[in-house]
Amino acid sequence: MFNRLRRWTENGLWILLVLLLPITSLPLLSKVAGGTMVAPAAIIPLVLLAVVFLAPFLLRGGRLPRHVLPVFGLFLAAILSSALSFFIDIPLFREVNRLSNSLSALVTLAIGIGFYLLASTWTDSPEKLTRLYFWVNLSGLIVILWSFVQAAMWYSRGVYPGWMASVQRLVSSSGNLYDGRVTGLAFEPSWLGHQLVMLYLPYWLAATVRRTSAVARRLFGLTFENALLAAGIVVLFLAFSRGAIISFVLMISLLLFRLTGLIVRAIQRRIHFQQVKSRSKTISPGLLAALVWSGVVIFFGAVLAGLVFALARLDPRMADLFSLLQQRLNFTELAYKLVFGERVVFWNAGLEVFSLHPIFGVGLANAGFFFPEKLTAFGWTVVESFKIYYSTALPNTLNLWVRLLSETGILGFAIMVSWLIILWKTGRFVRRQPNSVLCTAGLAGQLALIALLMEGMSVDTFAFPYFWLTFGWLTAAGEIARRSQPSGQGQLAG
């Protein structure tokens, strides 16, 4: 009886966690956390699952996947960097307390790791993974429907009704609705784009490619994931999150180049067979491969050019792109004109901080203390920089990779990169398994890894659960596949 109740509780909390994923900044949670913008509602069931499942699992001697070692290493590196920061000269910034600031950042990292640990340990069978993907579908459907309602209201009326603003204030601490851009249930459009490319679109795209589904029923041969993928792409473009769109393009690029490789190898084998059979050499397989790859590169370049042209016509921030390119501006000036200059300015400041303390960094969340000193003269011309004069909030790097370098140094950055490489190899191993659900998780994980290269350029928080969950389910799929292998056959490098 007790075990059944425990399983029901765990399942219910997981369902709640996944359904709450679209809410990135729950007002009540944001107030409890001191007004922070990043307050995912999924933290609430996360804490309950940690008590109900994770703690008893560890106390019973449950084995953690080997993949958690670099994650723990990253956490220890963050603690070390933060501890060592009290032995270096760090400027003051308003009334911000360095100790509480570092502790808050470490808690944020612990939350992200908590999502990863739960996803990688609780998901111990393909059946559980399938059930979780089912609820991911419903969670994503909520995002899509609400985004479509927002778009319909804006494009039909040119203004959002009062009731919609009231709903947004219930689920977002900002309560903002953006003209001409959908936000879903997220704090802002870029955060909606982040959750799409880090969780929903990788799974829907992988399920479409692998022809799998968490829902048995099909309509006209199409799965639920096929429909969600198409609708999710539309929402991604309605959000006009440029970083997320580029991230999705990177995912498509990975699939396109893999498909091209398969086609080239098939053609080469065909030509070789015909040449052996006829004992004549008609065309060099290497030359043919070069021609095919050249055609793919040209085609993809044309598609990218078309995408950029479309964004220039639809997104006001990109309207002057082509005229600006003719002016031969440097990268920082071009970024400023295209309305992402604030990010570049803060990236440069973060890299300046990294150059001061390259080995261990300046401690988690401490890079912002240096910004008033490290901003260039041009940096003070952008709007975000002026907030430093009157805001009590510490500025941040707005870039995950720069943050790792500046706050944890080469040590933390190297550990993070090592973990991502291990996950990539895990994805390659899992994709070769006969179980279709595991294959889908493997491909989804690799797609998210590719997308993270770009997403890390615009989002720097560890508290968002999206990539932690995707990578956690990838890790779980790897563990399930490894256990199913004969002894000595389950190497992740495969």
ABEGO torsion letter per residue (X at the ends): XAAAAAAAAAAAAAAAAAAAAABABBAAAAAAAGGBABBBAAAAAAAAAAAAAAAAAAAAGBBBBAAAAAAAAAAAAAAAAAAAAAABBBBBBEABBAAAAAAAAAAAAAAAAAAAAAAAAABABAAAAAAAAAAAAAAAAAAAAAAAAAAAAAAAAGBBBAAAAAAAAAABAAGBBBBGBBAEABABAAAAAAAAAAAAAAAAAAAAAAGBBABABBBGGBBAAAAAAAAAAAAAAAAGBAAAAAAAAAAAAAAAAAAAAAAAAAAAAAAAAAAAAAGBBABBAAAAAAAAAAAAAAAAAAAAAAAAAAAAAABAAAAAAAAAAAAGBBAAAAAAAAGAAAAAAAAAAAAAAAAABAAAEAEBGAAAAAAAAABBAAAAABAAAAAAAABABBBBAGBAAAAAAAAAEAAAAAAAAAAAAAAAAAAAAAAABABAAAAAAAAAAAAAAAAAAAAAAABABAABAAAAAAAAAAAAAAAAAAAABBBGAABAAX
